[in-house]
Amino acid sequence: MKKLLASVGFLLLSFSLFAVDVNKGELESAQTDSIMFENYGGPHAVIETADAIMGIGSNLGRQVAADVENPLSVEPYSKYSLYHVVGGEGEKGLDADILFLNQTAGVDHINNLRRIVTGFLMAAYGYSREDSETLAVFITVYNAVYRGQLSAFSSKYKAAVLTYLTEDSVGLSTNWEEWAGKTQIVIPLGALAEGTASVETSEISDDKVIEALRSEEDKNVEVREKMADIKEKEAGDASEKAKTAQKEAAQEKKEGKKAEAAESAKESEKQQKIADRKNDEVKSEREQIEKDKAEVKKEKAGESQKYLTSLFIVDEKHKLYSLMTVNPQTGEIVKKSSIKQIREKTIYPVAEGFVAVCGVDDGHSAVKLCLVDSETLEIKKQSDETLSDDSSLLQAGDAYYVIIVENGKNYLAAFDKNLTLKKKSDVAINGASPLNFYSEGILVTDEKGKPVLLALPNLNSVWQ
């Protein structure tokens, strides 16, 4: 794993001149061959659990599971709607489930969107959680690859499916800001029979999708192996169905049921073709995966470069910053954080990453004390408490000091490295107060504009 050398601390604004050279052209061109989802990276005003987010999909899926052979509209006027579209019997093309992210949908990270899809697949079609998570990755990449390409869907899906799709919304944008009200996630379905259905895995893992996955640094070998496992199970199931139908054909022939025997023989041939096709896909993909594993291993063996991670300005007007990791030898951008709302030019390195003040007070986000992972540059944890918009950040010893908001008042607060609130001042202070550290305590401005000295470690006022 690459070693990240943290070049952080009290950064001068003039240092952002380096960012002018690299954060426009190079950021836009970095990893353009892959599907890179741009997620909301800041803290949230309200945090939902992973299970609650999966529950959104589960609720949609349970209603589909009740009758998979017939078309169904599920919660068409909610934040998330699902259209189970079944075309005419015998019609060429694929049936589909279409997940609409409506105007009020709040999902803003690809991981959470995949949780919704995972919950849906588990409830609707009985996939295991692991298989559902694998399918969710492929479904989202598939929809990103074919975003806005209505013609690509027109050539593969039944007419009934196409009536729901529009060119400006079909598929999935890589930018979360374009999801709500502008997203139609298409989930292709295999043949519906005897009250069962499944995702058409060959469609969501076509050459373009595989190439998008392979363009990542790790070539996504793990999730591709899991897809190969799913296809192997599908091949095995189809092979068993072929054998069963073949036996039925033989028995019906003995009984003189020529028409029935012919149908069973036809079904046996159909299932065997599916099994052969899936096995061929698995063989080809596993061969490529082994080659990719060797290439990734070789690249990792040669990695010894230390990189620099630091702050760069992204919004000069509002004084908001982001983190980037760069190669000090070439200036190449190795990693770009999705967090674009770091409020201070001061961040502090800890074992798990960096402590920073992040967010904006806009309802969706909130100003929080955040722990940013040093590898992913994503928020790993955020404080429960909300901070003043103008809060400074000060480290002294093992504590991190910021100004929190509580019942409309501002207080100096001390947090540990796990972002747990340890102490709070006994007097209210100005939300924009500088935090001046002395051996006697922290000198701040109270809400009336007067100086107040707060003793350490309890943050009680020295001057009564």
N, C-alpha and C positions, 0 to 999 in steps of 0.2 A: 504494500500500500504506500502511496506517495506520502512523504513526510511534509507537513505544512509548517513553515517557519513563521510564527506570528510576529508581524511587524506592526504592533498596535500600541496605543497609549494616547498621549496627548498629541493629536495630529494638527498641524497648521493647515488652515484653509488653502494656503498657496500650494500645498502638496497636491491638491486636486488638479493642478495643471497637467500632471501625468495622466490623469483620467481623461482629460480632453483629447489626448492623443490616442487612447485605446478604447474608451467605453462607447464610442459611436460605431465606427466602421468595424472594428474587430469583434465587438459584442454581437453585432448583427450578422457577421459572417461565421462566427464560431458555431461549429456543429450543424451547419445548414443541411447536411445530407441526412440527418436523423430527425425523428419526430421528437422535438423538445417541448414539453408542455410548460407554459409560463403560468405558474400558480400564484395565488395571492400569498405573499410571504409574511405579512405582518401579524400582530396579535389580534385576537377576536374579542369583541365585546361579550359574546355569549359562546360558550364551547359546548358542543354536543359530543356525546361519547361515540366511539366507533360502532357499538351495538345499536345505538339509536339511529345512526346514519344507515346502517345495514337494514334496519327495520323499515325504512322508507321503501327499499326495493322488495323486502319480504311481503309487505302489505300489497304491493302491486302483483307480485308473483302468485300469492295464494288465490287471488281471484281468477287468474289465468288457469291455474292448475285444476280448477273446478270443471273446466270444459275446454280442453286444448284444441278440439277438432272444429270449433266454431269461432267466428270473429267476435271480438269483444273490445269495448272501450272502457278503460279503467281510470276513474277520477279525471275526466277531461278538463275540469275547471280548477284543479289543484296546482300546486307548485310543480309537481311531477306527474305527467300523464303517460299511460302506456296503452298502445293500440296493438292488439293481437290480431294480425291481418292474415286471413286465410282466403286464398283465391279459389277459383273454380277447380273441381276435381278433374284431373287429367290435363289441366292447363300447364304449359311449359313455364319454367321459372320457379323461383323460390318464394315461399311464404316468409313472413317476418314478424318480429316484435319491433315496435318503434317506440323508443323512450323519448318523450318530449321534455326538455327543460324549459318550463314556461317562464314568463316575465318575472315572477316573484321567487323563482328558484334561488336558493342561497348557496349552493355548492360552489366552492371556489378553489378546490385543490383536486388534482387528478386522482390522488389516493382515495379521497372521499367519494368521488364519482364512481370509482371502481368498487368501493364498498356497496354503493347502491345497486350496481349491476350484479355484484356477487350475491347480495341478499335476494335479488329477483330470481336469479338462476337456481339458487338452492330451493326456493319456495315453489317456483313454477315447474321445474323439471327434475327435481330431486338430485341434482348434482351434489357431490360432497363439497365442503367448504374449500378444500385445496383445489379441486378441479374448477370450481366456480371462480376462484381468485385468478387462476391461470387464464380461463376464458375471458374474464373481465379485462385483463391486460391486452389480449389479442383484439377483443371487440373495440376497445377505445383506440388502439393504434390503427386498426382497420378503418374506423370512422374518421380518424385524423388524416390518414393517407388519401382517402377519397372525399374529403371535405369539399362541398360545392360542386362535385362532379356528377351531376344528375344523370348524364349519359352513361356513366359506369354502372349505375344502379338500374337504369332502364333496360340494359342488355341482359340482366341476370334475374330480375324479380318479376313476379306476376303483376298484372295490370292493377289489381286491387291495392297492392303495396304502393305503387307509384302515385296513386291518387292522394296519398298523405304527404308526399315529399315535395319540397320546393328547393330550387337551386341555391337560394341564399342561405338556407338553414340545414340542408341535408349534411349529415356527418358531424364532425366535432372539430371546432377550432382549437388550435394549440394555445390560444390566449383565453384564460378564464373570464376575462371581461367581456368576451363575445359569446358566452354560454347562455345566459338567461335570455329566454325569448327568441334565441337564434340557433337552437340545437335540436336535431332529429337523429338520435342514435339508432342505427339500424342493426338489428340482431337477426342474421339469416337463420332460417329453420330448415331442418331436414324434413323428410316425409312424415306427415302426421298419420298415425294409424293406431287403432285399438286404444284410443284415449291417451296415447303417449306422443311426445315430441322431443326433439333435441336440437342443439345448435349445430349448424352446418360448419364443422370445423375446417373443412378444406377451403371454404370461401374466406374465412377470417384469417387464414394463414397462407395466403397466396404469396407469390414471389415478391411483390412490392412490400407487403407487410413484413416478410422475413428480412428483406434488405433494410427496412427501416429499423428493425430490432437489432440487426447485425452491426449497424453503424454506430451503436453505442460503444463506449470504451471496453466494457466487459462482454460485448456482443450478445448480451442477454441469453447466455447459454443455459442458465438455470431454468428460466421460464419456457424456453424452447424445448428443453428436455421434458418438462412436464406436459407440454402439448403433445409431444411424441408419445408419451405414456397414454394420454387420453385417446389418441388415434389408434394405438395398439389395442386398447380395450374395445374401441368401436369395431376394429377389424375382427377381433375375436367374437364379438356379439353377432356381427353380420355373417361370419363363417358358420356359427351355430345355427342361425336362422336358415342359412342355405341348406345345411344338412337336414334340418327338420323338415323343410319344404320338400326336399328331395325324397325323404322317406314317405311323406304324405302323398307325393305324386305316384310313387311306386304302389302304395296301398290302394289309392283310388283307381289306378290302372287295372289292378287285379280285380277290383270290384266292378269294373266296366264303366266307371265314371270318367269318360274321356274328357269332357269339358273341364271338370274339376282338376283332373290330372294335368291337363295342359296349363291351367292357371298356376297350379303348385309348382310345376316345372319352370314356368316363367318367373315365378317369385324366387325360386332357388337360384336361377341364373342371375337375377337382379342383385340378390344379396351377395352372391359370390363376387360379382363385379365390384361391389362396394368394398368388400373385404380386400380384394386384390389392389384396388386403387389406394385404399388407406395404407396397406402394407408397403406399397411402392413409395408413398409419400414419407412414411416413417423411415424407410431405408435411406432414402435420399437425404432427408433432414438429419438423421443421426450421423451420416458420413460427414456432412458439412459441420455439424456441431463438434465432432472430434477434431477436425482441422482448425476450427475456431478456438477450441480449448488450447491447442498447441500454440497457436499464435498469441493468445492472451498470456499464456504462461511465459513465453519468450519475451514479450514486452515487459512483463512485471519483473523478470529476472534482471533486465537491464535498467530498471528504474532506481536511480540513486539521487535524483535531483531534488534539492530542497526548494520550496516555493515560498513566496511572500504573500501574506494575506493582510489586507488593510482596507481602510475606508476610502470611498470615492464619492464625490458629490453627484447626486442625481436630480435634485430640485433646489437650485440656488435660491429661488425666491422664498421658499418655505424652510430652507436649511435642513433638507433631508438627505440622508446618506445611505449608501449600500456597501456591502462587502464584496471584494473580488480577490481571487487568488491568481497571481501571475508568475510566470517563469522569469526570474531576474536576469537570465542570460539573453533571452530573446524578446521579452515583453509580451509573449503569448499569454492570452487569458486562459487559464486552466479551469477555473470555476467561477461562475457568477451567481451570487445569491439572489433569490427571488424577493428578499426583504428590501424594500425600497423606502422604508420609513424609519430608519435609525435617526434619532433626533439629536444626538450629541456627537461632537467630534472626539469624544472620549469613550473608549471601550476598554474592558479589562480582560486579559486572558486568564482562564482557569483550566483545570485539567480536562474538563468536558468540552471546552470551547471558549466562548466570549460572553461576558455580561454586558448588556447594552440597554439603553432606553429606546423602545420601539413603539411605533403606531401613531395614529391620528384619531382625534375624537370626531368620528363621522357616523356613529351608529353601528356600522358594520365592523369597524375596528375600534380600538381603544388604546390609550397610552399605557403601556405596561413595562415592567422590568423584565427583560428577556434573557434567556440562555440560548446562545446560538451555537449549533454544532460546528466544530472546526473543520470537519470533513465535508459535510453536505452544505454548510452555510445556511441551513434552515433553522427555524425556531424549534428548539428541543423542548422548551418549557417556558411558561410565562407566569408572572405573579398573579395571585388572586386579586390583589389590590390594584386599583386604578391610580395612575400618577397624574400630577399636574402637567398640563401641556408644556409648561416652561421649566419643568424639573431639570436640575443638573444631576450629575452622577459623580459620586465621590467614593473612592475606596480608602479605608483606613483599617489596617490590620486585617482581620478576617471578615470584616463587615463592608457592605455596600450601602451607601446612604443616598436616598432620593426623597422627593417630596410627594406624599400621597394625598389623595382627596378622600375625605370621609365626612359625610353629612354636610356637604357644601363648604367644609373648612379644609385648610391645607396643613399638613403636619410633616415634620422631618421624621423619616422612618429608616430603620436599620434592617437589612436583610442579610441572610447568610448566602453562601455560594449555591445553595439549592433553591434560592428565591423564596425562602420562608421568612415571614415577618417576625423579627425578634424583639424590637423595641419601637416605640413611637413617642414623639415629644409630648410633654405635658401642656404645651401651649401651641396655639395655632400660629402659623407663620405665613408670609407672603409666598404665593405659588411660584413666583419667579426669583425667589431669593438666591443669591450666590451661597455656596456652601464653603465656608472658610475654615480650614482645619488648623487647630493649634493644640499644643500640649494641654492647655486648659480645657479644651472642648471644641465644639463646632459653633462658629459665630454666624448667625443668620439674621435676616430681617423679619420682624413680626408683621402681623397683618395691618398694623397701624404705622408701619414704616420705621419703627424703632429697632435698634440692635438688641439681640438676645443671645446670650451665651448658653449653650446646651452642654451640660457635663456628660462625659462618657463614663460608663457605657449606657447609662439609663436614659439619657437625653432629657433630663430634668433641667429646668431653668435655674441657672446659678443665681441670677439677680431676682429676688422676690419683690 
